[in-house]
């Protein structure tokens, strides 16, 4: 995406993205998210102001003409209207709207405070949408085993290894596709680059080692474009986010779990839940494994156990007396 924003983004947005990329050292994924959020916002503004024909598809709206004059014209009401559009039309949940709010606040703060191109920050009084507390969705142990058993096809060793890594290590999608061959040492320790380019070490258990060994026997060597990448695509590039998402979706579909809200990130929840409930891993150790900055983020897995205890007691037939 970095190349994409360098080519597509107008200067007034590109300068901000370059600043958070090069000066603040934000992770590439974070820069990508800021770009997508700002692109969505200005597409909305362009469409609302009638600067494109009514027939133009939203995703086809070109933002290359966004300049400082348009940015100066943005009012608090425009921001609120955009967030309402995200909720009602795009069906964005509170977490997605909160991220867009953060992107906009940081962008306008940059223009006002860092480079003084604006005198007024329309997001200054903007509050972030309150995120509801919901328990993470995850696969049961039996469903996890079925998912692994469903893997087949031309790239079964690679796909199986990917699923095993997700279900055993609890890594994020961006972390998995970013793994290089040199990140795994002879003692089966894996160096992961997480959010904010923070590194952590994860131990590969026996299941991961066996899956990795099987994949390495068939991993392409000749013609590989990114020789450092662990997971290689059909076209011999580093495997993409979309390809991994499709691998997970296809195998979920095989076991009848498609269309039920499961995703790559739910495999991370699954790994965490299985470690906490079945493996006896304490919450602070789980925090390190998952790479959570705050313990509170990890503690949601304790609530899963609390809920199951409550459901077990309520299931007692004497409950009806």
C-alpha positions as CSV (number, residue, x, y, z in Angstrom):
1,X,0.0,0.0,0.0
2,X,2.9,2.4,0.6
3,X,3.6,2.6,-3.1
4,X,-0.1,3.1,-3.7
5,X,-0.4,6.1,-1.5
6,X,2.8,7.6,-2.9
7,X,1.3,7.3,-6.4
8,X,-2.4,8.1,-5.7
9,X,-2.6,10.4,-2.7
10,X,-2.6,14.2,-3.3
11,X,0.3,16.1,-1.8
12,X,-1.7,17.4,1.2
13,X,-2.4,13.8,2.3
14,X,0.9,12.3,1.1
15,X,2.9,14.7,3.2
16,X,1.1,13.5,6.4
17,X,1.5,9.8,5.5
18,X,5.2,10.3,4.8
19,X,5.6,12.1,8.1
20,X,4.0,9.3,10.2
21,X,5.9,6.7,8.1
22,X,9.4,8.2,8.2
23,X,9.4,10.5,11.2
24,X,7.1,8.8,13.6
25,X,8.2,5.3,12.4
26,X,4.6,4.0,12.4
27,X,4.1,0.4,11.1
28,X,3.3,0.0,7.4
29,X,-0.1,-1.4,8.3
30,X,-0.9,1.7,10.4
31,X,0.1,4.0,7.5
32,X,-2.1,1.9,5.2
33,X,-5.1,2.3,7.6
34,X,-4.7,6.0,7.8
35,X,-4.6,6.3,4.0
36,X,-7.7,4.2,3.5
37,X,-9.6,6.1,6.2
38,X,-8.6,9.5,4.7
39,X,-9.4,8.3,1.2
40,X,-12.9,7.2,2.3
41,X,-13.5,10.5,4.1
42,X,-12.5,12.7,1.1
43,X,-14.5,10.4,-1.3
44,X,-17.5,11.0,0.9
45,X,-16.9,14.8,0.9
46,X,-16.5,14.9,-2.9
47,X,-19.6,12.9,-3.4
48,X,-21.7,14.9,-0.9
49,X,-20.7,18.2,-2.5
50,X,-21.7,17.0,-6.0
51,X,-18.1,17.2,-7.4
52,X,-18.6,13.9,-9.3
53,X,-21.6,12.6,-11.2
54,X,-24.3,10.8,-9.3
55,X,-23.5,7.6,-11.3
56,X,-19.9,7.4,-10.1
57,X,-19.3,4.4,-7.9
58,X,-18.0,5.4,-4.5
59,X,-14.8,3.3,-4.8
60,X,-14.0,4.9,-8.2
61,X,-14.0,8.5,-6.8
62,X,-10.6,10.1,-7.5
63,X,-9.2,12.1,-4.6
64,X,-6.1,13.4,-6.4
65,X,-7.6,16.9,-6.6
66,X,-8.0,17.3,-2.9
67,X,-6.1,20.4,-1.9
68,X,-5.5,22.7,1.1
69,X,-8.6,24.8,0.1
70,X,-10.9,21.8,0.3
71,X,-9.3,20.7,3.6
72,X,-9.8,24.2,5.0
73,X,-13.5,24.0,4.1
74,X,-14.1,20.9,6.3
75,X,-16.4,21.7,9.2
76,X,-17.2,19.8,12.4
77,X,-20.6,19.0,10.8
78,X,-18.9,17.3,7.9
79,X,-17.0,15.0,10.2
80,X,-20.2,14.0,12.1
81,X,-22.1,13.5,8.8
82,X,-19.3,11.2,7.6
83,X,-19.3,9.1,10.8
84,X,-23.0,8.8,10.5
85,X,-22.6,7.6,6.9
86,X,-20.0,5.1,8.0
87,X,-22.5,3.7,10.6
88,X,-25.7,3.8,8.5
89,X,-24.5,3.1,5.0
90,X,-21.2,1.3,5.4
91,X,-22.4,-0.6,8.5
92,X,-19.2,0.2,10.3
93,X,-19.2,-1.0,13.9
94,X,-18.0,1.3,16.8
95,X,-14.4,0.0,16.6
96,X,-14.1,0.8,12.9
97,X,-15.6,4.3,13.4
98,X,-13.3,4.9,16.3
99,X,-10.3,4.1,14.1
100,X,-11.6,6.5,11.4
101,X,-12.0,9.1,14.1
102,X,-8.4,8.7,15.3
103,X,-7.2,8.9,11.7
104,X,-9.0,12.2,11.1
105,X,-8.0,13.7,14.4
106,X,-4.3,12.9,13.8
107,X,-4.4,14.2,10.3
108,X,-6.0,17.6,11.2
109,X,-3.7,17.9,14.3
110,X,-0.7,17.5,11.9
111,X,-2.0,20.2,9.7
112,X,-2.7,22.6,12.5
113,X,0.2,21.8,15.0
114,X,3.0,20.4,12.9
115,X,3.0,22.3,9.7
116,X,0.6,25.2,10.5
117,X,-1.4,25.0,7.3
118,X,-4.7,25.2,9.1
119,X,-5.8,27.6,11.9
120,X,-8.8,25.6,12.9
121,X,-9.1,21.9,13.7
122,X,-12.6,20.6,13.0
123,X,-12.0,17.4,15.0
124,X,-10.8,19.2,18.2
125,X,-14.1,18.6,20.0
126,X,-14.8,15.2,18.4
127,X,-15.2,12.3,20.8
128,X,-14.4,8.7,19.7
129,X,-17.4,6.3,19.4
130,X,-17.7,4.2,22.5
131,X,-16.8,0.6,21.8
132,X,-19.1,-2.0,23.3
133,X,-17.5,-4.8,25.2
134,X,-18.2,-8.1,23.4
135,X,-16.7,-11.5,23.9
136,X,-14.5,-12.6,21.0
137,X,-15.8,-15.3,18.6
138,X,-13.6,-18.4,18.4
139,X,-13.6,-22.0,17.3
140,X,-13.9,-24.9,19.7
141,X,-11.1,-27.4,19.9
142,X,-13.2,-29.9,17.8
143,X,-13.8,-27.2,15.2
144,X,-10.2,-26.3,15.1
145,X,-9.2,-29.9,14.5
146,X,-11.8,-30.2,11.7
147,X,-10.4,-27.1,10.1
148,X,-6.9,-28.5,10.0
149,X,-8.2,-31.8,8.7
150,X,-10.0,-30.1,5.8
151,X,-6.9,-28.7,4.2
152,X,-6.1,-30.3,0.8
153,X,-5.1,-29.2,-2.7
154,X,-2.0,-28.2,-4.5
155,X,-0.7,-26.0,-1.7
156,X,-1.9,-28.1,1.2
157,X,1.5,-28.1,3.0
158,X,1.7,-24.3,2.9
159,X,-2.0,-23.8,3.8
160,X,-1.8,-26.3,6.6
161,X,1.3,-24.6,8.0
162,X,-0.5,-21.2,7.9
163,X,-3.5,-22.5,9.8
164,X,-1.3,-24.3,12.4
165,X,0.7,-21.1,13.0
166,X,-2.5,-19.1,13.5
167,X,-4.1,-21.7,15.8
168,X,-1.0,-22.4,17.9
169,X,0.8,-19.0,18.1
170,X,-2.1,-16.6,18.0
171,X,-0.4,-14.2,15.6
172,X,-2.1,-11.5,13.6
173,X,-2.5,-11.7,9.8
174,X,0.1,-8.9,9.2
175,X,2.5,-10.7,11.4
176,X,2.2,-14.0,9.6
177,X,2.7,-12.6,6.1
178,X,5.6,-10.6,7.3
179,X,7.6,-13.7,8.5
180,X,11.0,-14.1,6.8
181,X,13.1,-17.3,6.7
182,X,15.7,-15.6,8.9
183,X,13.1,-15.0,11.6
184,X,13.2,-18.6,12.7
185,X,16.3,-19.9,14.5
186,X,17.6,-23.4,15.0
187,X,15.9,-23.6,18.4
188,X,12.5,-23.0,16.8
189,X,12.1,-19.5,18.2
190,X,10.2,-17.2,15.9
191,X,10.7,-13.4,15.8
192,X,7.5,-11.6,15.1
193,X,7.1,-8.0,14.2
194,X,3.8,-6.8,15.7
195,X,2.0,-3.5,15.9
196,X,4.2,-0.4,15.9
197,X,7.1,-2.5,14.7
198,X,7.5,-4.0,18.1
199,X,9.2,-7.4,18.1
200,X,8.5,-10.4,20.3
201,X,9.7,-13.9,20.3
202,X,7.3,-16.9,20.0
203,X,8.2,-20.5,20.6
204,X,7.1,-22.9,17.8
205,X,5.7,-26.0,19.4
206,X,5.9,-29.5,17.9
207,X,2.8,-29.1,15.7
208,X,4.3,-25.9,14.2
209,X,7.7,-27.5,13.7
210,X,6.2,-30.5,11.9
211,X,4.0,-28.3,9.7
212,X,6.9,-26.0,8.9
213,X,9.2,-29.0,8.0
214,X,6.6,-30.4,5.7
215,X,6.1,-27.0,4.0
216,X,9.8,-26.3,3.6
217,X,10.2,-29.6,1.6
218,X,7.9,-28.2,-1.1
219,X,8.4,-24.4,-0.7
220,X,9.4,-22.9,-4.1
221,X,13.1,-21.9,-4.5
222,X,13.5,-21.2,-8.2
223,X,12.0,-18.0,-9.5
224,X,10.9,-16.7,-6.1
225,X,10.7,-12.9,-6.2
226,X,11.0,-12.3,-2.4
227,X,13.5,-14.9,-1.4
228,X,13.3,-13.8,2.3
229,X,9.6,-14.5,2.6
230,X,8.5,-17.7,4.4
231,X,5.1,-18.1,2.8
232,X,5.1,-17.9,-1.0
233,X,2.1,-17.3,-3.3
234,X,1.1,-19.1,-6.5
235,X,2.9,-16.4,-8.4
236,X,6.1,-16.8,-6.3
237,X,5.7,-13.5,-4.4
238,X,5.3,-13.1,-0.7
239,X,1.8,-14.3,0.1
240,X,-0.7,-11.4,0.3
241,X,-3.3,-10.6,3.0
242,X,-6.1,-11.3,0.6
243,X,-4.7,-14.8,-0.3
244,X,-4.4,-15.8,3.3
245,X,-7.9,-14.6,4.1
246,X,-9.1,-16.7,1.1
247,X,-7.3,-19.8,2.4
248,X,-9.0,-19.4,5.8
249,X,-12.4,-18.7,4.3
250,X,-12.2,-21.7,1.9
251,X,-11.3,-24.1,4.6
252,X,-14.0,-22.7,7.0
253,X,-16.5,-23.3,4.2
254,X,-15.4,-26.9,3.9
255,X,-16.5,-27.6,7.5
256,X,-19.7,-25.5,7.3
257,X,-18.5,-22.5,9.2
258,X,-18.6,-19.9,6.4
259,X,-21.0,-17.0,6.8
260,X,-20.9,-17.2,10.6
261,X,-18.6,-14.4,11.4
262,X,-15.4,-16.4,11.5
263,X,-12.2,-14.8,10.0
264,X,-8.5,-14.8,10.2
265,X,-8.6,-12.7,13.3
266,X,-11.0,-15.2,15.0
267,X,-8.2,-17.8,14.7
268,X,-6.1,-15.5,16.9
269,X,-8.9,-15.5,19.4
270,X,-9.2,-19.2,19.1
271,X,-5.5,-19.7,19.9
272,X,-5.7,-17.4,22.9
273,X,-8.9,-19.1,24.2
274,X,-7.5,-22.6,23.8
275,X,-4.3,-21.6,25.6
276,X,-6.2,-20.0,28.5
277,X,-8.9,-22.6,28.9
278,X,-7.2,-25.8,28.0
279,X,-3.6,-25.1,28.5
280,X,-3.7,-23.4,31.8
281,X,-1.8,-20.4,30.6
282,X,-2.1,-17.4,32.9
283,X,-3.3,-14.1,31.6
284,X,0.1,-12.3,31.9
285,X,1.9,-15.0,29.9
286,X,-0.9,-14.8,27.3
287,X,-0.4,-11.1,27.1
288,X,3.3,-11.7,26.1
289,X,2.4,-14.4,23.6
290,X,-0.2,-12.2,21.9
291,X,1.8,-9.1,22.0
292,X,-0.8,-7.0,23.7
293,X,0.4,-3.7,25.1
294,X,-2.2,-3.5,27.8
295,X,-3.2,-6.4,30.1
296,X,-6.8,-5.2,29.9
297,X,-6.9,-6.3,26.2
298,X,-5.9,-9.8,27.2
299,X,-8.3,-10.1,30.2
300,X,-11.3,-10.5,27.9
301,X,-10.3,-14.2,27.7
302,X,-10.9,-14.6,31.4
303,X,-14.5,-13.3,30.8
304,X,-15.0,-16.2,28.3
305,X,-14.3,-18.7,31.1
306,X,-16.6,-16.7,33.5
307,X,-19.4,-16.9,31.0
308,X,-19.0,-20.6,30.5
309,X,-19.1,-21.3,34.2
310,X,-22.3,-19.2,34.4
311,X,-23.8,-21.2,31.5
312,X,-22.8,-24.5,33.1
313,X,-24.5,-23.6,36.4
314,X,-27.6,-22.4,34.6
315,X,-27.8,-25.6,32.6
316,X,-28.3,-27.6,35.8
317,X,-31.9,-29.0,35.6
318,X,-32.4,-28.0,39.2
319,X,-32.2,-24.4,38.0
320,X,-35.9,-24.7,36.9
321,X,-37.1,-25.6,40.4
